[in-house]
Amino acid sequence: MNTDDRLLTVDEAAARLGTGVRFIRRLISERRIRYVKLGKHVRIADSVLTAYIEERTVEPVRSRRAGYGLVA
């Protein structure tokens, strides 16, 4: 986490990921995402969400169609 990194509320993190608040709270309770506890408030660094997205991004697999362009 960078020192100039913006800390997001749970609502803001959910909006950034396009999910519900319950999903973010589950990530926190299962400790699947890093967070900052400020008293009773929970904050998630913007860079943590960026890393979470990058870790779960699946690259497409290019497959060659069988028999395409081949002559028997």
N, CA, C and O atoms as a CHARMM CRD file, in Angstrom:
* protein
*
  288
    1    1 MET  N      0.85000  -1.18000   0.00000 PROA 1      0.00000
    2    1 MET  CA     0.00000   0.00000   0.00000 PROA 1      0.00000
    3    1 MET  C      0.89100   1.23600   0.00000 PROA 1      0.00000
    4    1 MET  O      1.81700   1.34000   0.80400 PROA 1      0.00000
    5    2 ASN  N      0.61200   2.16500  -0.89700 PROA 2      0.00000
    6    2 ASN  CA     1.36400   3.40800  -0.97900 PROA 2      0.00000
    7    2 ASN  C      0.88600   4.37500   0.09100 PROA 2      0.00000
    8    2 ASN  O     -0.25500   4.29000   0.54500 PROA 2      0.00000
    9    3 THR  N      1.75700   5.29500   0.49600 PROA 3      0.00000
   10    3 THR  CA     1.36400   6.27200   1.50300 PROA 3      0.00000
   11    3 THR  C      0.37200   7.28100   0.94400 PROA 3      0.00000
   12    3 THR  O     -0.41100   7.85600   1.69900 PROA 3      0.00000
   13    4 ASP  N      0.39100   7.50500  -0.36600 PROA 4      0.00000
   14    4 ASP  CA    -0.54300   8.44300  -0.98600 PROA 4      0.00000
   15    4 ASP  C     -1.76600   7.73500  -1.56300 PROA 4      0.00000
   16    4 ASP  O     -2.54600   8.33200  -2.30500 PROA 4      0.00000
   17    5 ASP  N     -1.92600   6.46800  -1.22100 PROA 5      0.00000
   18    5 ASP  CA    -3.03200   5.65600  -1.71300 PROA 5      0.00000
   19    5 ASP  C     -4.34100   6.09000  -1.04000 PROA 5      0.00000
   20    5 ASP  O     -4.37200   6.34200   0.16400 PROA 5      0.00000
   21    6 ARG  N     -5.39600   6.17300  -1.81400 PROA 6      0.00000
   22    6 ARG  CA    -6.69600   6.58100  -1.28300 PROA 6      0.00000
   23    6 ARG  C     -7.35900   5.40200  -0.58500 PROA 6      0.00000
   24    6 ARG  O     -7.40400   4.29800  -1.12800 PROA 6      0.00000
   25    7 LEU  N     -7.87500   5.63500   0.62000 PROA 7      0.00000
   26    7 LEU  CA    -8.60300   4.61100   1.35600 PROA 7      0.00000
   27    7 LEU  C    -10.08300   4.73000   1.04200 PROA 7      0.00000
   28    7 LEU  O    -10.67600   5.80000   1.18800 PROA 7      0.00000
   29    8 LEU  N    -10.67700   3.62200   0.60800 PROA 8      0.00000
   30    8 LEU  CA   -12.07800   3.60400   0.20500 PROA 8      0.00000
   31    8 LEU  C    -12.93300   2.97300   1.29300 PROA 8      0.00000
   32    8 LEU  O    -12.48500   2.08300   2.01600 PROA 8      0.00000
   33    9 THR  N    -14.15600   3.44100   1.39700 PROA 9      0.00000
   34    9 THR  CA   -15.11300   2.79800   2.28500 PROA 9      0.00000
   35    9 THR  C    -15.56600   1.49300   1.63300 PROA 9      0.00000
   36    9 THR  O    -15.26600   1.23100   0.46800 PROA 9      0.00000
   37   10 VAL  N    -16.28300   0.69100   2.38900 PROA 10     0.00000
   38   10 VAL  CA   -16.80400  -0.56600   1.85000 PROA 10     0.00000
   39   10 VAL  C    -17.76000  -0.27800   0.69200 PROA 10     0.00000
   40   10 VAL  O    -17.74500  -0.97900  -0.31900 PROA 10     0.00000
   41   11 ASP  N    -18.58300   0.74600   0.84200 PROA 11     0.00000
   42   11 ASP  CA   -19.51400   1.12300  -0.22900 PROA 11     0.00000
   43   11 ASP  C    -18.77100   1.54000  -1.49700 PROA 11     0.00000
   44   11 ASP  O    -19.15000   1.15100  -2.60200 PROA 11     0.00000
   45   12 GLU  N    -17.70600   2.33600  -1.33200 PROA 12     0.00000
   46   12 GLU  CA   -16.92500   2.78400  -2.48800 PROA 12     0.00000
   47   12 GLU  C    -16.19900   1.61400  -3.14600 PROA 12     0.00000
   48   12 GLU  O    -16.10700   1.55000  -4.37200 PROA 12     0.00000
   49   13 ALA  N    -15.68300   0.68800  -2.33400 PROA 13     0.00000
   50   13 ALA  CA   -15.00400  -0.49200  -2.87900 PROA 13     0.00000
   51   13 ALA  C    -15.97800  -1.35800  -3.66400 PROA 13     0.00000
   52   13 ALA  O    -15.63700  -1.87400  -4.72800 PROA 13     0.00000
   53   14 ALA  N    -17.19100  -1.51800  -3.14300 PROA 14     0.00000
   54   14 ALA  CA   -18.21200  -2.29900  -3.85100 PROA 14     0.00000
   55   14 ALA  C    -18.56200  -1.64300  -5.17900 PROA 14     0.00000
   56   14 ALA  O    -18.71500  -2.32800  -6.19000 PROA 14     0.00000
   57   15 ALA  N    -18.68800  -0.33800  -5.18200 PROA 15     0.00000
   58   15 ALA  CA   -18.99500   0.38200  -6.42100 PROA 15     0.00000
   59   15 ALA  C    -17.85600   0.24200  -7.42100 PROA 15     0.00000
   60   15 ALA  O    -18.09900   0.09000  -8.61800 PROA 15     0.00000
   61   16 ARG  N    -16.61600   0.29100  -6.94500 PROA 16     0.00000
   62   16 ARG  CA   -15.46000   0.16600  -7.84100 PROA 16     0.00000
   63   16 ARG  C    -15.40600  -1.21000  -8.49300 PROA 16     0.00000
   64   16 ARG  O    -15.07000  -1.33100  -9.67100 PROA 16     0.00000
   65   17 LEU  N    -15.73800  -2.24800  -7.72500 PROA 17     0.00000
   66   17 LEU  CA   -15.72100  -3.60100  -8.28100 PROA 17     0.00000
   67   17 LEU  C    -17.02200  -3.96100  -8.98400 PROA 17     0.00000
   68   17 LEU  O    -17.10200  -4.98600  -9.66000 PROA 17     0.00000
   69   18 GLY  N    -18.03600  -3.12500  -8.82700 PROA 18     0.00000
   70   18 GLY  CA   -19.32300  -3.41300  -9.45300 PROA 18     0.00000
   71   18 GLY  C    -20.04100  -4.56200  -8.76800 PROA 18     0.00000
   72   18 GLY  O    -20.75900  -5.33000  -9.40800 PROA 18     0.00000
   73   19 THR  N    -19.84100  -4.67300  -7.46500 PROA 19     0.00000
   74   19 THR  CA   -20.46900  -5.74300  -6.69200 PROA 19     0.00000
   75   19 THR  C    -21.28700  -5.14300  -5.56500 PROA 19     0.00000
   76   19 THR  O    -21.35900  -3.92400  -5.41300 PROA 19     0.00000
   77   20 GLY  N    -21.89700  -6.00200  -4.78400 PROA 20     0.00000
   78   20 GLY  CA   -22.62800  -5.55500  -3.61800 PROA 20     0.00000
   79   20 GLY  C    -21.71200  -5.41200  -2.41500 PROA 20     0.00000
   80   20 GLY  O    -20.59100  -5.92100  -2.40200 PROA 20     0.00000
   81   21 VAL  N    -22.20300  -4.71700  -1.41800 PROA 21     0.00000
   82   21 VAL  CA   -21.45600  -4.50600  -0.18600 PROA 21     0.00000
   83   21 VAL  C    -21.21300  -5.84200   0.52200 PROA 21     0.00000
   84   21 VAL  O    -20.16200  -6.03600   1.13300 PROA 21     0.00000
   85   22 ARG  N    -22.16500  -6.75000   0.44300 PROA 22     0.00000
   86   22 ARG  CA   -22.02000  -8.05300   1.10500 PROA 22     0.00000
   87   22 ARG  C    -20.81100  -8.81700   0.59100 PROA 22     0.00000
   88   22 ARG  O    -20.14100  -9.50200   1.36300 PROA 22     0.00000
   89   23 PHE  N    -20.51800  -8.71100  -0.71200 PROA 23     0.00000
   90   23 PHE  CA   -19.36300  -9.38900  -1.29200 PROA 23     0.00000
   91   23 PHE  C    -18.06800  -8.84400  -0.69200 PROA 23     0.00000
   92   23 PHE  O    -17.17300  -9.61100  -0.33900 PROA 23     0.00000
   93   24 ILE  N    -17.97100  -7.52600  -0.58000 PROA 24     0.00000
   94   24 ILE  CA   -16.78100  -6.89600  -0.00600 PROA 24     0.00000
   95   24 ILE  C    -16.62800  -7.30700   1.45100 PROA 24     0.00000
   96   24 ILE  O    -15.53000  -7.64500   1.89200 PROA 24     0.00000
   97   25 ARG  N    -17.72300  -7.28000   2.19600 PROA 25     0.00000
   98   25 ARG  CA   -17.66800  -7.68000   3.60700 PROA 25     0.00000
   99   25 ARG  C    -17.25600  -9.14600   3.76200 PROA 25     0.00000
  100   25 ARG  O    -16.57200  -9.49900   4.72200 PROA 25     0.00000
  101   26 ARG  N    -17.66800  -9.99600   2.82500 PROA 26     0.00000
  102   26 ARG  CA   -17.26900 -11.39800   2.86800 PROA 26     0.00000
  103   26 ARG  C    -15.77400 -11.53000   2.58400 PROA 26     0.00000
  104   26 ARG  O    -15.09000 -12.31400   3.24200 PROA 26     0.00000
  105   27 LEU  N    -15.25500 -10.76500   1.60300 PROA 27     0.00000
  106   27 LEU  CA   -13.81800 -10.77000   1.34000 PROA 27     0.00000
  107   27 LEU  C    -13.03800 -10.37200   2.58900 PROA 27     0.00000
  108   27 LEU  O    -11.99000 -10.94700   2.88600 PROA 27     0.00000
  109   28 ILE  N    -13.55100  -9.39500   3.30800 PROA 28     0.00000
  110   28 ILE  CA   -12.89900  -8.91900   4.53000 PROA 28     0.00000
  111   28 ILE  C    -12.97100  -9.98600   5.61900 PROA 28     0.00000
  112   28 ILE  O    -11.96200 -10.29500   6.25400 PROA 28     0.00000
  113   29 SER  N    -14.15100 -10.54600   5.83800 PROA 29     0.00000
  114   29 SER  CA   -14.31700 -11.51500   6.93000 PROA 29     0.00000
  115   29 SER  C    -13.52500 -12.79800   6.67700 PROA 29     0.00000
  116   29 SER  O    -13.06200 -13.43900   7.62100 PROA 29     0.00000
  117   30 GLU  N    -13.36700 -13.17100   5.40400 PROA 30     0.00000
  118   30 GLU  CA   -12.57600 -14.35300   5.05500 PROA 30     0.00000
  119   30 GLU  C    -11.09900 -14.01900   4.88400 PROA 30     0.00000
  120   30 GLU  O    -10.29100 -14.89200   4.56800 PROA 30     0.00000
  121   31 ARG  N    -10.74900 -12.75100   5.09500 PROA 31     0.00000
  122   31 ARG  CA    -9.37700 -12.24600   4.96500 PROA 31     0.00000
  123   31 ARG  C     -8.77600 -12.57700   3.59800 PROA 31     0.00000
  124   31 ARG  O     -7.61000 -12.95400   3.48600 PROA 31     0.00000
  125   32 ARG  N     -9.59500 -12.42600   2.57700 PROA 32     0.00000
  126   32 ARG  CA    -9.14200 -12.65600   1.20500 PROA 32     0.00000
  127   32 ARG  C     -8.65100 -11.37200   0.56300 PROA 32     0.00000
  128   32 ARG  O     -8.15200 -11.38200  -0.56200 PROA 32     0.00000
  129   33 ILE  N     -8.79500 -10.25100   1.29200 PROA 33     0.00000
  130   33 ILE  CA    -8.36300  -8.95100   0.79000 PROA 33     0.00000
  131   33 ILE  C     -7.80500  -8.16000   1.97100 PROA 33     0.00000
  132   33 ILE  O     -8.30300  -8.25600   3.09300 PROA 33     0.00000
  133   34 ARG  N     -6.76100  -7.37800   1.69700 PROA 34     0.00000
  134   34 ARG  CA    -6.15900  -6.56300   2.75600 PROA 34     0.00000
  135   34 ARG  C     -7.05400  -5.36700   3.04600 PROA 34     0.00000
  136   34 ARG  O     -7.66700  -4.80300   2.14000 PROA 34     0.00000
  137   35 TYR  N     -7.12100  -4.99300   4.29900 PROA 35     0.00000
  138   35 TYR  CA    -7.92400  -3.84100   4.69900 PROA 35     0.00000
  139   35 TYR  C     -7.28800  -3.14800   5.88200 PROA 35     0.00000
  140   35 TYR  O     -6.39300  -3.69200   6.52800 PROA 35     0.00000
  141   36 VAL  N     -7.75900  -1.93500   6.16400 PROA 36     0.00000
  142   36 VAL  CA    -7.27600  -1.13300   7.28000 PROA 36     0.00000
  143   36 VAL  C     -8.43600  -0.94700   8.24500 PROA 36     0.00000
  144   36 VAL  O     -9.53800  -0.57800   7.84000 PROA 36     0.00000
  145   37 LYS  N     -8.18500  -1.20200   9.50900 PROA 37     0.00000
  146   37 LYS  CA    -9.21900  -1.04100  10.53300 PROA 37     0.00000
  147   37 LYS  C     -8.91700   0.25100  11.28800 PROA 37     0.00000
  148   37 LYS  O     -7.86200   0.38500  11.90800 PROA 37     0.00000
  149   38 LEU  N     -9.83800   1.18800  11.23200 PROA 38     0.00000
  150   38 LEU  CA    -9.70800   2.47600  11.91700 PROA 38     0.00000
  151   38 LEU  C    -10.83000   2.56500  12.94900 PROA 38     0.00000
  152   38 LEU  O    -11.92200   3.04800  12.65000 PROA 38     0.00000
  153   39 GLY  N    -10.55700   2.10000  14.15000 PROA 39     0.00000
  154   39 GLY  CA   -11.62400   2.02000  15.14300 PROA 39     0.00000
  155   39 GLY  C    -12.61200   0.96500  14.71200 PROA 39     0.00000
  156   39 GLY  O    -12.24000  -0.19300  14.51600 PROA 39     0.00000
  157   40 LYS  N    -13.86300   1.34500  14.56100 PROA 40     0.00000
  158   40 LYS  CA   -14.86000   0.39100  14.07500 PROA 40     0.00000
  159   40 LYS  C    -15.03000   0.46100  12.55700 PROA 40     0.00000
  160   40 LYS  O    -15.77500  -0.32700  11.97400 PROA 40     0.00000
  161   41 HSD  N    -14.34400   1.39600  11.92700 PROA 41     0.00000
  162   41 HSD  CA   -14.46800   1.58100  10.48400 PROA 41     0.00000
  163   41 HSD  C    -13.43700   0.75600   9.72700 PROA 41     0.00000
  164   41 HSD  O    -12.30700   0.58400  10.18400 PROA 41     0.00000
  165   42 VAL  N    -13.83300   0.25200   8.57500 PROA 42     0.00000
  166   42 VAL  CA   -12.94900  -0.53400   7.71500 PROA 42     0.00000
  167   42 VAL  C    -12.73200   0.24200   6.42700 PROA 42     0.00000
  168   42 VAL  O    -13.67700   0.76200   5.83500 PROA 42     0.00000
  169   43 ARG  N    -11.48300   0.31300   6.00000 PROA 43     0.00000
  170   43 ARG  CA   -11.13900   0.98200   4.75100 PROA 43     0.00000
  171   43 ARG  C    -10.27700   0.05100   3.91700 PROA 43     0.00000
  172   43 ARG  O     -9.51800  -0.75600   4.45300 PROA 43     0.00000
  173   44 ILE  N    -10.40100   0.17000   2.60400 PROA 44     0.00000
  174   44 ILE  CA    -9.63500  -0.64500   1.67600 PROA 44     0.00000
  175   44 ILE  C     -8.88500   0.29100   0.73900 PROA 44     0.00000
  176   44 ILE  O     -9.46900   1.18600   0.12900 PROA 44     0.00000
  177   45 ALA  N     -7.58900   0.06900   0.63800 PROA 45     0.00000
  178   45 ALA  CA    -6.75900   0.91500  -0.22800 PROA 45     0.00000
  179   45 ALA  C     -7.09900   0.65300  -1.69100 PROA 45     0.00000
  180   45 ALA  O     -7.37500  -0.47800  -2.09000 PROA 45     0.00000
  181   46 ASP  N     -7.07200   1.70900  -2.46700 PROA 46     0.00000
  182   46 ASP  CA    -7.36100   1.60900  -3.89900 PROA 46     0.00000
  183   46 ASP  C     -6.39200   0.65500  -4.58900 PROA 46     0.00000
  184   46 ASP  O     -6.79200  -0.09400  -5.48100 PROA 46     0.00000
  185   47 SER  N     -5.12500   0.67400  -4.18700 PROA 47     0.00000
  186   47 SER  CA    -4.13100  -0.22100  -4.79600 PROA 47     0.00000
  187   47 SER  C     -4.42700  -1.68200  -4.48300 PROA 47     0.00000
  188   47 SER  O     -4.09000  -2.55900  -5.27800 PROA 47     0.00000
  189   48 VAL  N     -5.04800  -1.95800  -3.34600 PROA 48     0.00000
  190   48 VAL  CA    -5.41700  -3.32600  -2.98900 PROA 48     0.00000
  191   48 VAL  C     -6.48900  -3.83700  -3.94700 PROA 48     0.00000
  192   48 VAL  O     -6.44500  -4.98800  -4.38200 PROA 48     0.00000
  193   49 LEU  N     -7.44300  -2.98400  -4.27000 PROA 49     0.00000
  194   49 LEU  CA    -8.48800  -3.37400  -5.21800 PROA 49     0.00000
  195   49 LEU  C     -7.90100  -3.58400  -6.61800 PROA 49     0.00000
  196   49 LEU  O     -8.28700  -4.51200  -7.32900 PROA 49     0.00000
  197   50 THR  N     -6.97500  -2.72200  -7.00100 PROA 50     0.00000
  198   50 THR  CA    -6.32700  -2.86700  -8.29900 PROA 50     0.00000
  199   50 THR  C     -5.58300  -4.19800  -8.37200 PROA 50     0.00000
  200   50 THR  O     -5.66500  -4.89800  -9.38100 PROA 50     0.00000
  201   51 ALA  N     -4.85600  -4.55300  -7.30700 PROA 51     0.00000
  202   51 ALA  CA    -4.13600  -5.82600  -7.26600 PROA 51     0.00000
  203   51 ALA  C     -5.10900  -7.00200  -7.28100 PROA 51     0.00000
  204   51 ALA  O     -4.84800  -8.01700  -7.92700 PROA 51     0.00000
  205   52 TYR  N     -6.22200  -6.87100  -6.57600 PROA 52     0.00000
  206   52 TYR  CA    -7.23600  -7.92800  -6.53500 PROA 52     0.00000
  207   52 TYR  C     -7.78500  -8.18400  -7.94500 PROA 52     0.00000
  208   52 TYR  O     -7.95800  -9.33300  -8.35300 PROA 52     0.00000
  209   53 ILE  N     -8.05300  -7.11500  -8.67000 PROA 53     0.00000
  210   53 ILE  CA    -8.56600  -7.23500 -10.03600 PROA 53     0.00000
  211   53 ILE  C     -7.52400  -7.88500 -10.94400 PROA 53     0.00000
  212   53 ILE  O     -7.84900  -8.77800 -11.72700 PROA 53     0.00000
  213   54 GLU  N     -6.27200  -7.43600 -10.83900 PROA 54     0.00000
  214   54 GLU  CA    -5.21200  -7.97700 -11.69300 PROA 54     0.00000
  215   54 GLU  C     -4.96200  -9.45500 -11.41600 PROA 54     0.00000
  216   54 GLU  O     -4.72500 -10.22600 -12.34600 PROA 54     0.00000
  217   55 GLU  N     -5.01300  -9.85700 -10.14200 PROA 55     0.00000
  218   55 GLU  CA    -4.77200 -11.25700  -9.78500 PROA 55     0.00000
  219   55 GLU  C     -5.86300 -12.18100 -10.32100 PROA 55     0.00000
  220   55 GLU  O     -5.61000 -13.35900 -10.57300 PROA 55     0.00000
  221   56 ARG  N     -7.05100 -11.66100 -10.49300 PROA 56     0.00000
  222   56 ARG  CA    -8.17500 -12.49000 -10.91100 PROA 56     0.00000
  223   56 ARG  C     -8.57200 -12.30100 -12.36500 PROA 56     0.00000
  224   56 ARG  O     -9.58700 -12.83500 -12.81000 PROA 56     0.00000
  225   57 THR  N     -7.77000 -11.54100 -13.10600 PROA 57     0.00000
  226   57 THR  CA    -8.03900 -11.34400 -14.52200 PROA 57     0.00000
  227   57 THR  C     -7.57300 -12.57500 -15.28900 PROA 57     0.00000
  228   57 THR  O     -6.42300 -12.99900 -15.16600 PROA 57     0.00000
  229   58 VAL  N     -8.46000 -13.13300 -16.06800 PROA 58     0.00000
  230   58 VAL  CA    -8.16400 -14.33400 -16.84400 PROA 58     0.00000
  231   58 VAL  C     -7.93400 -13.92700 -18.29400 PROA 58     0.00000
  232   58 VAL  O     -8.78500 -13.30000 -18.92600 PROA 58     0.00000
  233   59 GLU  N     -6.77600 -14.29500 -18.79700 PROA 59     0.00000
  234   59 GLU  CA    -6.44000 -13.97600 -20.18000 PROA 59     0.00000
  235   59 GLU  C     -7.13100 -14.97100 -21.10900 PROA 59     0.00000
  236   59 GLU  O     -7.28400 -16.14100 -20.75900 PROA 59     0.00000
  237   60 PRO  N     -7.54800 -14.51800 -22.28500 PROA 60     0.00000
  238   60 PRO  CA    -8.19400 -15.43000 -23.22800 PROA 60     0.00000
  239   60 PRO  C     -7.19200 -16.42100 -23.80900 PROA 60     0.00000
  240   60 PRO  O     -6.01000 -16.11700 -23.96600 PROA 60     0.00000
  241   61 VAL  N     -7.68300 -17.58800 -24.11600 PROA 61     0.00000
  242   61 VAL  CA    -6.85300 -18.62300 -24.72100 PROA 61     0.00000
  243   61 VAL  C     -7.21000 -18.69000 -26.19400 PROA 61     0.00000
  244   61 VAL  O     -8.37500 -18.84800 -26.55900 PROA 61     0.00000
  245   62 ARG  N     -6.20800 -18.56800 -27.02100 PROA 62     0.00000
  246   62 ARG  CA    -6.44800 -18.65200 -28.46600 PROA 62     0.00000
  247   62 ARG  C     -6.28200 -20.09300 -28.87900 PROA 62     0.00000
  248   62 ARG  O     -5.21100 -20.67800 -28.71900 PROA 62     0.00000
  249   63 SER  N     -7.32000 -20.64900 -29.39800 PROA 63     0.00000
  250   63 SER  CA    -7.23200 -22.03300 -29.85700 PROA 63     0.00000
  251   63 SER  C     -7.43500 -22.07800 -31.36400 PROA 63     0.00000
  252   63 SER  O     -8.21700 -21.31300 -31.92800 PROA 63     0.00000
  253   64 ARG  N     -6.72500 -22.97700 -31.99100 PROA 64     0.00000
  254   64 ARG  CA    -6.85300 -23.13400 -33.42900 PROA 64     0.00000
  255   64 ARG  C     -7.94900 -24.14400 -33.69100 PROA 64     0.00000
  256   64 ARG  O     -7.94800 -25.23600 -33.12400 PROA 64     0.00000
  257   65 ARG  N     -8.86100 -23.78700 -34.53300 PROA 65     0.00000
  258   65 ARG  CA    -9.94300 -24.71900 -34.87600 PROA 65     0.00000
  259   65 ARG  C     -9.38400 -25.93700 -35.56300 PROA 65     0.00000
  260   65 ARG  O     -8.57000 -25.82200 -36.47900 PROA 65     0.00000
  261   66 ALA  N     -9.80700 -27.08400 -35.13800 PROA 66     0.00000
  262   66 ALA  CA    -9.32700 -28.34600 -35.71100 PROA 66     0.00000
  263   66 ALA  C     -9.74900 -28.42700 -37.18300 PROA 66     0.00000
  264   66 ALA  O    -10.91700 -28.23500 -37.52200 PROA 66     0.00000
  265   67 GLY  N     -8.79200 -28.71000 -38.02300 PROA 67     0.00000
  266   67 GLY  CA    -9.08000 -28.89400 -39.42500 PROA 67     0.00000
  267   67 GLY  C     -9.16400 -27.61700 -40.23100 PROA 67     0.00000
  268   67 GLY  O     -9.28000 -27.67900 -41.45500 PROA 67     0.00000
  269   68 TYR  N     -9.11100 -26.47000 -39.59500 PROA 68     0.00000
  270   68 TYR  CA    -9.20000 -25.21300 -40.32000 PROA 68     0.00000
  271   68 TYR  C     -7.87700 -24.92600 -41.02500 PROA 68     0.00000
  272   68 TYR  O     -6.83100 -24.83900 -40.38200 PROA 68     0.00000
  273   69 GLY  N     -7.92700 -24.78600 -42.29900 PROA 69     0.00000
  274   69 GLY  CA    -6.75300 -24.44700 -43.07400 PROA 69     0.00000
  275   69 GLY  C     -5.83600 -25.62000 -43.38400 PROA 69     0.00000
  276   69 GLY  O     -4.77500 -25.43600 -43.98100 PROA 69     0.00000
  277   70 LEU  N     -6.22200 -26.78900 -42.99600 PROA 70     0.00000
  278   70 LEU  CA    -5.40300 -27.96700 -43.28600 PROA 70     0.00000
  279   70 LEU  C     -5.99400 -28.73900 -44.44000 PROA 70     0.00000
  280   70 LEU  O     -7.21100 -28.88500 -44.55100 PROA 70     0.00000
  281   71 VAL  N     -5.14100 -29.22200 -45.27900 PROA 71     0.00000
  282   71 VAL  CA    -5.59200 -29.99900 -46.42100 PROA 71     0.00000
  283   71 VAL  C     -5.19800 -31.45100 -46.17900 PROA 71     0.00000
  284   71 VAL  O     -4.06800 -31.73700 -45.78300 PROA 71     0.00000
  285   72 ALA  N     -6.13600 -32.36800 -46.41800 PROA 72     0.00000
  286   72 ALA  CA    -5.86300 -33.79200 -46.18800 PROA 72     0.00000
  287   72 ALA  C     -5.08300 -34.38800 -47.30900 PROA 72     0.00000
  288   72 ALA  O     -4.76600 -35.57700 -47.27800 PROA 72     0.00000
